[in-house]
């Protein structure tokens, strides 16, 4: 199974508050549910988070896969599963690389069958300027 890859919508560091008005979102459809999702650069940003909606008439679960890297000292805790209410939205932040880091620095997300909605990742670019 080849996961669908997305990247973080990163805000530039500046004196003005970040805006995510023009974020690139990904539609959660049957193909994404089957393949799963990889956020390729998730852990290379400050304050990364996932925003996930569920437009289905029933609650759906989303699973963040436990990490596979040797430095994932908390990966033994296992996957993290969260329920998204019907016609609802969740913001998931404070996702630790010590538990969820995959090969290449990615984050893996899996969806319950028949989940429909959108997902996007946000964060702030690291460094000065």
N, CA, C and O atoms as a Tinker XYZ file with bonds, in Angstrom:
   516  protein
     1  N      0.840000   -1.170000    0.000000    73     2
     2  CA     0.000000    0.000000    0.000000    64     1     3
     3  C      0.889000    1.239000    0.000000    63     2     4     5
     4  O      1.717000    1.416000    0.894000    81     3
     5  N      0.717000    2.086000   -0.996000    73     3     6
     6  CA     1.426000    3.344000   -1.070000    64     5     7
     7  C      0.550000    4.441000   -0.507000    63     6     8     9
     8  O     -0.540000    4.706000   -1.016000    81     7
     9  N      1.027000    5.068000    0.533000    73     7    10
    10  CA     0.252000    6.124000    1.182000    64     9    11
    11  C      0.217000    7.381000    0.312000    63    10    12    13
    12  O      1.153000    7.664000   -0.435000    81    11
    13  N     -0.868000    8.115000    0.425000    73    11    14
    14  CA    -0.976000    9.423000   -0.216000    64    13    15
    15  C     -0.146000   10.399000    0.601000    63    14    16    17
    16  O     -0.270000   10.440000    1.825000    81    15
    17  N      0.695000   11.184000   -0.056000    73    15    18
    18  CA     1.596000   12.091000    0.647000    64    17    19
    19  C      1.104000   13.527000    0.550000    63    18    20    21
    20  O      0.724000   14.005000   -0.519000    81    19
    21  N      1.121000   14.204000    1.700000    73    19    22
    22  CA     0.858000   15.644000    1.738000    64    21    23
    23  C      1.989000   16.299000    2.517000    63    22    24    25
    24  O      2.786000   15.617000    3.161000    81    23
    25  N      2.053000   17.623000    2.455000    73    23    26
    26  CA     3.050000   18.368000    3.217000    64    25    27
    27  C      2.347000   19.376000    4.121000    63    26    28    29
    28  O      1.157000   19.648000    3.962000    81    27
    29  N      3.090000   19.917000    5.059000    73    27    30
    30  CA     2.564000   20.880000    6.021000    64    29    31
    31  C      2.357000   22.232000    5.341000    63    30    32    33
    32  O      3.202000   22.680000    4.565000    81    31
    33  N      1.230000   22.878000    5.636000    73    31    34
    34  CA     0.981000   24.261000    5.225000    64    33    35
    35  C      1.689000   25.131000    6.256000    63    34    36    37
    36  O      1.164000   25.357000    7.346000    81    35
    37  N      2.872000   25.618000    5.917000    73    35    38
    38  CA     3.710000   26.297000    6.901000    64    37    39
    39  C      3.568000   27.805000    6.839000    63    38    40    41
    40  O      3.643000   28.403000    5.766000    81    39
    41  N      3.362000   28.414000    7.995000    73    39    42
    42  CA     3.324000   29.871000    8.113000    64    41    43
    43  C      4.749000   30.379000    8.235000    63    42    44    45
    44  O      5.578000   29.772000    8.913000    81    43
    45  N      5.029000   31.488000    7.579000    73    43    46
    46  CA     6.329000   32.136000    7.703000    64    45    47
    47  C      6.403000   32.860000    9.035000    63    46    48    49
    48  O      5.384000   33.333000    9.538000    81    47
    49  N      7.578000   32.953000    9.607000    73    47    50
    50  CA     7.761000   33.719000   10.832000    64    49    51
    51  C      7.790000   35.203000   10.472000    63    50    52    53
    52  O      8.539000   35.617000    9.588000    81    51
    53  N      6.971000   36.001000   11.163000    73    51    54
    54  CA     6.933000   37.444000   10.920000    64    53    55
    55  C      6.297000   38.130000   12.124000    63    54    56    57
    56  O      5.951000   37.484000   13.113000    81    55
    57  N      6.151000   39.448000   12.023000    73    55    58
    58  CA     5.529000   40.204000   13.107000    64    57    59
    59  C      4.005000   40.149000   13.054000    63    58    60    61
    60  O      3.337000   40.613000   13.978000    81    59
    61  N      3.455000   39.594000   11.996000    73    59    62
    62  CA     2.003000   39.498000   11.875000    64    61    63
    63  C      1.566000   38.068000   12.168000    63    62    64    65
    64  O      2.316000   37.124000   11.917000    81    63
    65  N      0.369000   37.907000   12.693000    73    63    66
    66  CA    -0.114000   36.557000   12.993000    64    65    67
    67  C     -0.191000   35.709000   11.725000    63    66    68    69
    68  O     -0.495000   36.235000   10.655000    81    67
    69  N      0.076000   34.418000   11.826000    73    67    70
    70  CA    -0.003000   33.570000   10.644000    64    69    71
    71  C     -1.444000   33.423000   10.174000    63    70    72    73
    72  O     -2.384000   33.463000   10.969000    81    71
    73  N     -1.593000   33.252000    8.878000    73    71    74
    74  CA    -2.920000   33.053000    8.310000    64    73    75
    75  C     -2.920000   31.752000    7.520000    63    74    76    77
    76  O     -2.006000   31.490000    6.738000    81    75
    77  N     -3.938000   30.950000    7.726000    73    75    78
    78  CA    -4.076000   29.717000    6.975000    64    77    79
    79  C     -5.322000   29.775000    6.101000    63    78    80    81
    80  O     -5.947000   28.753000    5.822000    81    79
    81  N     -5.677000   30.996000    5.668000    73    79    82
    82  CA    -6.879000   31.189000    4.862000    64    81    83
    83  C     -6.781000   30.452000    3.527000    63    82    84    85
    84  O     -7.804000   30.057000    2.966000    81    83
    85  N     -5.585000   30.266000    3.020000    73    83    86
    86  CA    -5.399000   29.630000    1.713000    64    85    87
    87  C     -4.680000   28.291000    1.815000    63    86    88    89
    88  O     -3.865000   27.956000    0.955000    81    87
    89  N     -4.976000   27.529000    2.855000    73    87    90
    90  CA    -4.297000   26.247000    3.027000    64    89    91
    91  C     -4.685000   25.272000    1.922000    63    90    92    93
    92  O     -5.764000   25.351000    1.336000    81    91
    93  N     -3.774000   24.363000    1.666000    73    91    94
    94  CA    -4.047000   23.292000    0.731000    64    93    95
    95  C     -4.581000   22.121000    1.544000    63    94    96    97
    96  O     -3.857000   21.542000    2.354000    81    95
    97  N     -5.829000   21.779000    1.333000    73    95    98
    98  CA    -6.426000   20.660000    2.056000    64    97    99
    99  C     -6.518000   19.458000    1.129000    63    98   100   101
   100  O     -6.461000   19.594000   -0.093000    81    99
   101  N     -6.657000   18.306000    1.712000    73    99   102
   102  CA    -6.783000   17.056000    0.963000    64   101   103
   103  C     -8.125000   16.441000    1.300000    63   102   104   105
   104  O     -8.496000   16.335000    2.469000    81   103
   105  N     -8.846000   16.039000    0.277000    73   103   106
   106  CA   -10.150000   15.418000    0.466000    64   105   107
   107  C     -9.974000   13.986000    0.948000    63   106   108   109
   108  O     -9.205000   13.214000    0.375000    81   107
   109  N    -10.687000   13.648000    1.995000    73   107   110
   110  CA   -10.684000   12.270000    2.497000    64   109   111
   111  C    -11.765000   11.533000    1.699000    63   110   112   113
   112  O    -12.960000   11.779000    1.863000    81   111
   113  N    -11.314000   10.635000    0.841000    73   111   114
   114  CA   -12.229000    9.870000    0.000000    64   113   115
   115  C    -11.866000    8.393000    0.089000    63   114   116   117
   116  O    -11.000000    8.013000    0.877000    81   115
   117  N    -12.513000    7.570000   -0.703000    73   115   118
   118  CA   -12.290000    6.113000   -0.637000    64   117   119
   119  C    -10.827000    5.746000   -0.892000    63   118   120   121
   120  O    -10.292000    4.857000   -0.229000    81   119
   121  N    -10.177000    6.415000   -1.842000    73   119   122
   122  CA    -8.776000    6.112000   -2.141000    64   121   123
   123  C     -7.872000    6.442000   -0.955000    63   122   124   125
   124  O     -6.974000    5.668000   -0.624000    81   123
   125  N     -8.106000    7.582000   -0.318000    73   123   126
   126  CA    -7.295000    7.972000    0.835000    64   125   127
   127  C     -7.536000    7.039000    2.013000    63   126   128   129
   128  O     -6.603000    6.693000    2.738000    81   127
   129  N     -8.783000    6.632000    2.203000    73   127   130
   130  CA    -9.113000    5.692000    3.278000    64   129   131
   131  C     -8.386000    4.369000    3.049000    63   130   132   133
   132  O     -7.861000    3.774000    3.990000    81   131
   133  N     -8.357000    3.915000    1.807000    73   131   134
   134  CA    -7.692000    2.646000    1.475000    64   133   135
   135  C     -6.177000    2.740000    1.638000    63   134   136   137
   136  O     -5.553000    1.850000    2.214000    81   135
   137  N     -5.587000    3.828000    1.125000    73   135   138
   138  CA    -4.127000    3.960000    1.104000    64   137   139
   139  C     -3.528000    4.472000    2.404000    63   138   140   141
   140  O     -2.388000    4.143000    2.733000    81   139
   141  N     -4.275000    5.265000    3.140000    73   139   142
   142  CA    -3.705000    5.943000    4.297000    64   141   143
   143  C     -2.981000    7.194000    3.845000    63   142   144   145
   144  O     -2.833000    7.440000    2.648000    81   143
   145  N     -2.532000    7.980000    4.806000    73   143   146
   146  CA    -1.931000    9.278000    4.522000    64   145   147
   147  C     -0.562000    9.378000    5.169000    63   146   148   149
   148  O     -0.343000    8.857000    6.263000    81   147
   149  N      0.360000   10.052000    4.488000    73   147   150
   150  CA     1.680000   10.348000    5.037000    64   149   151
   151  C      1.898000   11.850000    4.961000    63   150   152   153
   152  O      1.816000   12.439000    3.883000    81   151
   153  N      2.176000   12.474000    6.104000    73   151   154
   154  CA     2.565000   13.881000    6.119000    64   153   155
   155  C      4.086000   13.867000    6.146000    63   154   156   157
   156  O      4.698000   13.636000    7.189000    81   155
   157  N      4.692000   14.117000    4.985000    73   155   158
   158  CA     6.116000   13.856000    4.803000    64   157   159
   159  C      7.046000   14.722000    5.645000    63   158   160   161
   160  O      8.104000   14.252000    6.063000    81   159
   161  N      6.679000   15.972000    5.902000    73   159   162
   162  CA     7.574000   16.886000    6.613000    64   161   163
   163  C      7.015000   17.340000    7.960000    63   162   164   165
   164  O      7.376000   18.406000    8.458000    81   163
   165  N      6.149000   16.543000    8.539000    73   163   166
   166  CA     5.417000   16.945000    9.739000    64   165   167
   167  C      6.335000   17.369000   10.883000    63   166   168   169
   168  O      6.107000   18.408000   11.503000    81   167
   169  N      7.360000   16.586000   11.165000    73   167   170
   170  CA     8.194000   16.851000   12.336000    64   169   171
   171  C      9.318000   17.855000   12.080000    63   170   172   173
   172  O     10.141000   18.099000   12.963000    81   171
   173  N      9.361000   18.439000   10.880000    73   171   174
   174  CA    10.380000   19.456000   10.609000    64   173   175
   175  C      9.827000   20.870000   10.818000    63   174   176   177
   176  O     10.459000   21.847000   10.418000    81   175
   177  N      8.654000   20.981000   11.441000    73   175   178
   178  CA     8.019000   22.266000   11.716000    64   177   179
   179  C      7.782000   22.446000   13.217000    63   178   180   181
   180  O      7.663000   21.473000   13.963000    81   179
   181  N      7.716000   23.707000   13.641000    73   179   182
   182  CA     7.339000   24.026000   15.015000    64   181   183
   183  C      5.820000   24.006000   15.105000    63   182   184   185
   184  O      5.126000   24.378000   14.159000    81   183
   185  N      5.319000   23.578000   16.232000    73   183   186
   186  CA     3.880000   23.563000   16.499000    64   185   187
   187  C      3.053000   22.900000   15.399000    63   186   188   189
   188  O      2.055000   23.470000   14.958000    81   187
   189  N      3.447000   21.706000   14.947000    73   187   190
   190  CA     2.654000   21.069000   13.898000    64   189   191
   191  C      1.330000   20.553000   14.450000    63   190   192   193
   192  O      1.239000   20.144000   15.607000    81   191
   193  N      0.321000   20.579000   13.609000    73   191   194
   194  CA    -0.994000   20.050000   14.010000    64   193   195
   195  C     -1.722000   19.547000   12.784000    63   194   196   197
   196  O     -1.426000   19.931000   11.652000    81   195
   197  N     -2.685000   18.675000   13.041000    73   195   198
   198  CA    -3.578000   18.170000   11.998000    64   197   199
   199  C     -4.969000   18.723000   12.244000    63   198   200   201
   200  O     -5.424000   18.781000   13.387000    81   199
   201  N     -5.640000   19.125000   11.189000    73   199   202
   202  CA    -7.044000   19.525000   11.260000    64   201   203
   203  C     -7.794000   18.546000   10.364000    63   202   204   205
   204  O     -7.501000   18.425000    9.175000    81   203
   205  N     -8.763000   17.849000   10.951000    73   203   206
   206  CA    -9.487000   16.801000   10.230000    64   205   207
   207  C    -10.978000   17.020000   10.408000    63   206   208   209
   208  O    -11.449000   17.239000   11.524000    81   207
   209  N    -11.724000   16.964000    9.309000    73   207   210
   210  CA   -13.177000   17.077000    9.388000    64   209   211
   211  C    -13.808000   15.736000    9.039000    63   210   212   213
   212  O    -13.197000   14.884000    8.394000    81   211
   213  N    -15.034000   15.582000    9.482000    73   211   214
   214  CA   -15.841000   14.406000    9.171000    64   213   215
   215  C    -17.195000   14.926000    8.706000    63   214   216   217
   216  O    -17.954000   15.481000    9.501000    81   215
   217  N    -17.501000   14.749000    7.427000    73   215   218
   218  CA   -18.787000   15.228000    6.909000    64   217   219
   219  C    -19.821000   14.104000    6.850000    63   218   220   221
   220  O    -20.926000   14.302000    6.344000    81   219
   221  N    -19.471000   12.945000    7.358000    73   219   222
   222  CA   -20.401000   11.818000    7.385000    64   221   223
   223  C    -21.442000   12.019000    8.493000    63   222   224   225
   224  O    -21.242000   12.810000    9.415000    81   223
   225  N    -22.540000   11.297000    8.385000    73   223   226
   226  CA   -23.624000   11.412000    9.369000    64   225   227
   227  C    -23.353000   10.626000   10.648000    63   226   228   229
   228  O    -24.149000   10.684000   11.585000    81   227
   229  N    -22.244000    9.893000   10.702000    73   227   230
   230  CA   -21.890000    9.170000   11.922000    64   229   231
   231  C    -20.435000    9.456000   12.287000    63   230   232   233
   232  O    -19.637000    9.850000   11.437000    81   231
   233  N    -20.104000    9.256000   13.550000    73   231   234
   234  CA   -18.736000    9.482000   14.026000    64   233   235
   235  C    -17.776000    8.520000   13.332000    63   234   236   237
   236  O    -18.144000    7.389000   13.013000    81   235
   237  N    -16.564000    8.967000   13.104000    73   235   238
   238  CA   -15.519000    8.154000   12.473000    64   237   239
   239  C    -14.247000    8.242000   13.305000    63   238   240   241
   240  O    -14.012000    9.233000   13.997000    81   239
   241  N    -13.428000    7.194000   13.229000    73   239   242
   242  CA   -12.158000    7.212000   13.947000    64   241   243
   243  C    -11.006000    7.436000   12.981000    63   242   244   245
   244  O    -11.035000    7.023000   11.822000    81   243
   245  N     -9.996000    8.106000   13.506000    73   243   246
   246  CA    -8.758000    8.357000   12.788000    64   245   247
   247  C     -7.643000    7.804000   13.662000    63   246   248   249
   248  O     -7.667000    7.963000   14.883000    81   247
   249  N     -6.666000    7.154000   13.039000    73   247   250
   250  CA    -5.567000    6.553000   13.784000    64   249   251
   251  C     -4.242000    7.147000   13.341000    63   250   252   253
   252  O     -3.934000    7.185000   12.150000    81   251
   253  N     -3.459000    7.610000   14.309000    73   251   254
   254  CA    -2.090000    8.048000   14.038000    64   253   255
   255  C     -1.201000    6.869000   14.417000    63   254   256   257
   256  O     -1.209000    6.407000   15.558000    81   255
   257  N     -0.438000    6.397000   13.444000    73   255   258
   258  CA     0.359000    5.182000   13.629000    64   257   259
   259  C      1.586000    5.426000   14.499000    63   258   260   261
   260  O      2.269000    6.442000   14.367000    81   259
   261  N      1.849000    4.480000   15.387000    73   259   262
   262  CA     3.045000    4.536000   16.226000    64   261   263
   263  C      4.287000    4.512000   15.336000    63   262   264   265
   264  O      4.287000    3.903000   14.266000    81   263
   265  N      5.335000    5.178000   15.792000    73   263   266
   266  CA     6.564000    5.292000   15.013000    64   265   267
   267  C      7.325000    3.994000   14.865000    63   266   268   269
   268  O      7.139000    3.037000   15.617000    81   267
   269  N      8.190000    3.999000   13.867000    73   267   270
   270  CA     9.000000    2.817000   13.572000    64   269   271
   271  C     10.488000    3.065000   13.763000    63   270   272   273
   272  O     11.291000    2.141000   13.634000    81   271
   273  N     10.865000    4.300000   14.070000    73   271   274
   274  CA    12.277000    4.645000   14.189000    64   273   275
   275  C     12.823000    4.241000   15.566000    63   274   276   277
   276  O     12.087000    4.197000   16.552000    81   275
   277  N     14.115000    3.949000   15.611000    73   275   278
   278  CA    14.748000    3.503000   16.856000    64   277   279
   279  C     14.628000    4.546000   17.967000    63   278   280   281
   280  O     14.526000    4.189000   19.141000    81   279
   281  N     14.640000    5.835000   17.607000    73   279   282
   282  CA    14.551000    6.884000   18.625000    64   281   283
   283  C     13.132000    7.099000   19.128000    63   282   284   285
   284  O     12.911000    7.960000   19.980000    81   283
   285  N     12.173000    6.347000   18.628000    73   283   286
   286  CA    10.781000    6.460000   19.089000    64   285   287
   287  C     10.621000    5.693000   20.397000    63   286   288   289
   288  O     10.063000    4.596000   20.427000    81   287
   289  N     11.117000    6.286000   21.467000    73   287   290
   290  CA    11.128000    5.610000   22.758000    64   289   291
   291  C      9.728000    5.416000   23.329000    63   290   292   293
   292  O      9.537000    4.594000   24.225000    81   291
   293  N      8.743000    6.163000   22.824000    73   291   294
   294  CA     7.371000    6.027000   23.311000    64   293   295
   295  C      6.482000    5.243000   22.345000    63   294   296   297
   296  O      5.276000    5.137000   22.571000    81   295
   297  N      7.054000    4.697000   21.280000    73   295   298
   298  CA     6.240000    3.992000   20.288000    64   297   299
   299  C      5.584000    2.741000   20.857000    63   298   300   301
   300  O      4.587000    2.264000   20.315000    81   299
   301  N      6.133000    2.205000   21.945000    73   299   302
   302  CA     5.536000    1.019000   22.565000    64   301   303
   303  C      4.143000    1.303000   23.129000    63   302   304   305
   304  O      3.372000    0.376000   23.375000    81   303
   305  N      3.820000    2.579000   23.335000    73   303   306
   306  CA     2.476000    2.949000   23.790000    64   305   307
   307  C      1.459000    2.563000   22.718000    63   306   308   309
   308  O      0.307000    2.256000   23.024000    81   307
   309  N      1.897000    2.582000   21.462000    73   307   310
   310  CA     1.044000    2.157000   20.358000    64   309   311
   311  C      0.420000    3.306000   19.590000    63   310   312   313
   312  O      0.739000    4.476000   19.802000    81   311
   313  N     -0.477000    2.934000   18.694000    73   311   314
   314  CA    -1.185000    3.905000   17.873000    64   313   315
   315  C     -2.067000    4.791000   18.746000    63   314   316   317
   316  O     -2.415000    4.438000   19.873000    81   315
   317  N     -2.419000    5.952000   18.196000    73   315   318
   318  CA    -3.335000    6.871000   18.872000    64   317   319
   319  C     -4.595000    6.971000   18.023000    63   318   320   321
   320  O     -4.525000    7.321000   16.845000    81   319
   321  N     -5.734000    6.668000   18.608000    73   319   322
   322  CA    -7.004000    6.707000   17.893000    64   321   323
   323  C     -7.894000    7.771000   18.504000    63   322   324   325
   324  O     -8.020000    7.875000   19.724000    81   323
   325  N     -8.512000    8.563000   17.630000    73   323   326
   326  CA    -9.405000    9.622000   18.082000    64   325   327
   327  C    -10.699000    9.541000   17.282000    63   326   328   329
   328  O    -10.687000    9.241000   16.088000    81   327
   329  N    -11.805000    9.810000   17.946000    73   327   330
   330  CA   -13.114000    9.806000   17.288000    64   329   331
   331  C    -13.465000   11.229000   16.870000    63   330   332   333
   332  O    -13.338000   12.175000   17.647000    81   331
   333  N    -13.909000   11.353000   15.625000    73   331   334
   334  CA   -14.372000   12.646000   15.125000    64   333   335
   335  C    -15.888000   12.572000   15.034000    63   334   336   337
   336  O    -16.423000   11.701000   14.348000    81   335
   337  N    -16.581000   13.467000   15.710000    73   335   338
   338  CA   -18.046000   13.396000   15.713000    64   337   339
   339  C    -18.652000   13.593000   14.324000    63   338   340   341
   340  O    -18.012000   14.148000   13.431000    81   339
   341  N    -19.878000   13.138000   14.156000    73   339   342
   342  CA   -20.601000   13.332000   12.903000    64   341   343
   343  C    -20.638000   14.820000   12.573000    63   342   344   345
   344  O    -20.925000   15.655000   13.430000    81   343
   345  N    -20.344000   15.131000   11.324000    73   343   346
   346  CA   -20.326000   16.527000   10.854000    64   345   347
   347  C    -19.451000   17.414000   11.735000    63   346   348   349
   348  O    -19.752000   18.590000   11.936000    81   347
   349  N    -18.368000   16.843000   12.257000    73   347   350
   350  CA   -17.502000   17.575000   13.179000    64   349   351
   351  C    -16.091000   17.756000   12.665000    63   350   352   353
   352  O    -15.750000   17.361000   11.551000    81   351
   353  N    -15.287000   18.364000   13.510000    73   351   354
   354  CA   -13.896000   18.655000   13.194000    64   353   355
   355  C    -13.057000   18.493000   14.453000    63   354   356   357
   356  O    -13.531000   18.765000   15.556000    81   355
   357  N    -11.811000   18.051000   14.293000    73   355   358
   358  CA   -10.870000   18.010000   15.406000    64   357   359
   359  C     -9.558000   18.646000   14.986000    63   358   360   361
   360  O     -9.176000   18.627000   13.816000    81   359
   361  N     -8.880000   19.211000   15.976000    73   359   362
   362  CA    -7.528000   19.710000   15.798000    64   361   363
   363  C     -6.659000   18.857000   16.711000    63   362   364   365
   364  O     -6.886000   18.798000   17.919000    81   363
   365  N     -5.676000   18.206000   16.133000    73   363   366
   366  CA    -4.782000   17.345000   16.915000    64   365   367
   367  C     -3.414000   18.008000   16.929000    63   366   368   369
   368  O     -2.791000   18.182000   15.882000    81   367
   369  N     -2.950000   18.375000   18.115000    73   367   370
   370  CA    -1.624000   18.972000   18.228000    64   369   371
   371  C     -0.830000   18.236000   19.297000    63   370   372   373
   372  O     -1.307000   17.265000   19.885000    81   371
   373  N      0.355000   18.696000   19.535000    73   371   374
   374  CA     1.274000   18.064000   20.475000    64   373   375
   375  C      1.490000   16.589000   20.135000    63   374   376   377
   376  O      1.455000   15.718000   21.003000    81   375
   377  N      1.710000   16.344000   18.868000    73   375   378
   378  CA     2.001000   14.995000   18.374000    64   377   379
   379  C      3.510000   14.812000   18.465000    63   378   380   381
   380  O      4.269000   15.474000   17.758000    81   379
   381  N      3.937000   13.910000   19.341000    73   379   382
   382  CA     5.358000   13.765000   19.662000    64   381   383
   383  C      6.097000   12.879000   18.673000    63   382   384   385
   384  O      5.632000   11.794000   18.322000    81   383
   385  N      7.257000   13.357000   18.226000    73   383   386
   386  CA     8.091000   12.529000   17.357000    64   385   387
   387  C      8.591000   11.299000   18.120000    63   386   388   389
   388  O      8.845000   10.261000   17.511000    81   387
   389  N      8.734000   11.403000   19.444000    73   387   390
   390  CA     9.204000   10.279000   20.253000    64   389   391
   391  C      8.232000    9.107000   20.230000    63   390   392   393
   392  O      8.585000    7.994000   20.621000    81   391
   393  N      7.020000    9.352000   19.777000    73   391   394
   394  CA     6.026000    8.270000   19.690000    64   393   395
   395  C      5.612000    7.954000   18.252000    63   394   396   397
   396  O      5.293000    6.804000   17.949000    81   395
   397  N      5.612000    8.951000   17.356000    73   395   398
   398  CA     4.980000    8.779000   16.051000    64   397   399
   399  C      5.898000    8.937000   14.835000    63   398   400   401
   400  O      5.415000    8.840000   13.707000    81   399
   401  N      7.181000    9.173000   15.014000    73   399   402
   402  CA     8.101000    9.392000   13.895000    64   401   403
   403  C      8.266000    8.144000   13.031000    63   402   404   405
   404  O      8.613000    7.068000   13.519000    81   403
   405  N      8.008000    8.315000   11.741000    73   403   406
   406  CA     8.185000    7.241000   10.766000    64   405   407
   407  C      9.479000    7.488000    9.991000    63   406   408   409
   408  O     10.082000    8.555000   10.111000    81   407
   409  N      9.899000    6.519000    9.210000    73   407   410
   410  CA    11.086000    6.638000    8.375000    64   409   411
   411  C     11.005000    7.894000    7.511000    63   410   412   413
   412  O      9.972000    8.163000    6.898000    81   411
   413  N     12.085000    8.655000    7.461000    73   411   414
   414  CA    12.123000    9.862000    6.647000    64   413   415
   415  C     11.496000   11.074000    7.297000    63   414   416   417
   416  O     11.398000   12.124000    6.662000    81   415
   417  N     11.062000   10.963000    8.557000    73   415   418
   418  CA    10.504000   12.100000    9.270000    64   417   419
   419  C      9.012000   12.296000    9.088000    63   418   420   421
   420  O      8.487000   13.355000    9.430000    81   419
   421  N      8.321000   11.306000    8.561000    73   419   422
   422  CA     6.894000   11.428000    8.256000    64   421   423
   423  C      6.010000   11.052000    9.437000    63   422   424   425
   424  O      6.462000   10.489000   10.434000    81   423
   425  N      4.728000   11.388000    9.284000    73   423   426
   426  CA     3.658000   11.000000   10.198000    64   425   427
   427  C      2.653000   10.213000    9.376000    63   426   428   429
   428  O      2.300000   10.638000    8.276000    81   427
   429  N      2.180000    9.071000    9.879000    73   427   430
   430  CA     1.211000    8.253000    9.163000    64   429   431
   431  C     -0.160000    8.327000    9.827000    63   430   432   433
   432  O     -0.284000    8.211000   11.046000    81   431
   433  N     -1.192000    8.524000    8.996000    73   431   434
   434  CA    -2.561000    8.652000    9.471000    64   433   435
   435  C     -3.442000    7.677000    8.694000    63   434   436   437
   436  O     -3.334000    7.575000    7.472000    81   435
   437  N     -4.315000    6.961000    9.408000    73   435   438
   438  CA    -5.246000    6.021000    8.789000    64   437   439
   439  C     -6.670000    6.397000    9.166000    63   438   440   441
   440  O     -6.920000    6.960000   10.232000    81   439
   441  N     -7.601000    6.074000    8.269000    73   439   442
   442  CA    -8.995000    6.483000    8.423000    64   441   443
   443  C     -9.925000    5.282000    8.456000    63   442   444   445
   444  O     -9.655000    4.253000    7.836000    81   443
   445  N    -11.021000    5.427000    9.184000    73   443   446
   446  CA   -12.060000    4.402000    9.227000    64   445   447
   447  C    -12.775000    4.340000    7.874000    63   446   448   449
   448  O    -12.891000    5.347000    7.175000    81   447
   449  N    -13.245000    3.155000    7.520000    73   447   450
   450  CA   -13.994000    2.960000    6.285000    64   449   451
   451  C    -15.150000    3.952000    6.199000    63   450   452   453
   452  O    -15.820000    4.228000    7.194000    81   451
   453  N    -15.372000    4.478000    5.012000    73   451   454
   454  CA   -16.455000    5.423000    4.707000    64   453   455
   455  C    -16.256000    6.820000    5.306000    63   454   456   457
   456  O    -17.192000    7.619000    5.317000    81   455
   457  N    -15.067000    7.120000    5.798000    73   455   458
   458  CA   -14.796000    8.477000    6.295000    64   457   459
   459  C    -14.748000    9.415000    5.090000    63   458   460   461
   460  O    -14.092000    9.118000    4.092000    81   459
   461  N    -15.436000   10.530000    5.186000    73   459   462
   462  CA   -15.368000   11.583000    4.174000    64   461   463
   463  C    -15.180000   12.912000    4.879000    63   462   464   465
   464  O    -15.713000   13.127000    5.967000    81   463
   465  N    -14.428000   13.795000    4.265000    73   463   466
   466  CA   -14.152000   15.097000    4.851000    64   465   467
   467  C    -12.895000   15.667000    4.230000    63   466   468   469
   468  O    -12.581000   15.386000    3.074000    81   467
   469  N    -12.166000   16.480000    5.008000    73   467   470
   470  CA   -10.887000   17.010000    4.555000    64   469   471
   471  C     -9.875000   16.908000    5.683000    63   470   472   473
   472  O    -10.227000   16.783000    6.856000    81   471
   473  N     -8.601000   16.965000    5.291000    73   471   474
   474  CA    -7.502000   16.980000    6.255000    64   473   475
   475  C     -6.443000   17.938000    5.747000    63   474   476   477
   476  O     -6.201000   18.039000    4.544000    81   475
   477  N     -5.813000   18.641000    6.681000    73   475   478
   478  CA    -4.624000   19.403000    6.342000    64   477   479
   479  C     -3.748000   19.518000    7.570000    63   478   480   481
   480  O     -4.211000   19.383000    8.703000    81   479
   481  N     -2.481000   19.770000    7.325000    73   479   482
   482  CA    -1.499000   19.918000    8.393000    64   481   483
   483  C     -0.981000   21.348000    8.378000    63   482   484   485
   484  O     -0.755000   21.921000    7.312000    81   483
   485  N     -0.794000   21.924000    9.564000    73   483   486
   486  CA    -0.247000   23.269000    9.672000    64   485   487
   487  C      0.939000   23.256000   10.622000    63   486   488   489
   488  O      1.103000   22.334000   11.420000    81   487
   489  N      1.744000   24.269000   10.529000    73   487   490
   490  CA     2.882000   24.418000   11.406000    64   489   491
   491  C      3.587000   25.733000   11.115000    63   490   492   493
   492  O      3.128000   26.516000   10.284000    81   491
   493  N      4.678000   25.974000   11.784000    73   491   494
   494  CA     5.492000   27.171000   11.581000    64   493   495
   495  C      6.880000   26.735000   11.157000    63   494   496   497
   496  O      7.449000   25.809000   11.735000    81   495
   497  N      7.427000   27.396000   10.153000    73   495   498
   498  CA     8.769000   27.044000    9.713000    64   497   499
   499  C      9.745000   27.273000   10.848000    63   498   500   501
   500  O      9.638000   28.250000   11.588000    81   499
   501  N     10.694000   26.366000   10.979000    73   499   502
   502  CA    11.706000   26.495000   12.026000    64   501   503
   503  C     12.794000   27.466000   11.586000    63   502   504   505
   504  O     12.981000   27.715000   10.395000    81   503
   505  N     13.483000   27.992000   12.539000    73   503   506
   506  CA    14.625000   28.855000   12.235000    64   505   507
   507  C     14.326000   30.320000   12.433000    63   506   508   509
   508  O     13.251000   30.707000   12.894000    81   507
   509  N     15.308000   31.127000   12.071000    73   507   510
   510  CA    15.211000   32.572000   12.234000    64   509   511
   511  C     14.699000   33.181000   10.936000    63   510   512   513
   512  O     15.097000   32.778000    9.843000    81   511
   513  N     13.803000   34.165000   11.079000    73   511   514
   514  CA    13.346000   34.905000    9.907000    64   513   515
   515  C     12.180000   34.387000    9.214000    63   514   516
   516  O     11.746000   34.966000    8.218000    81   515
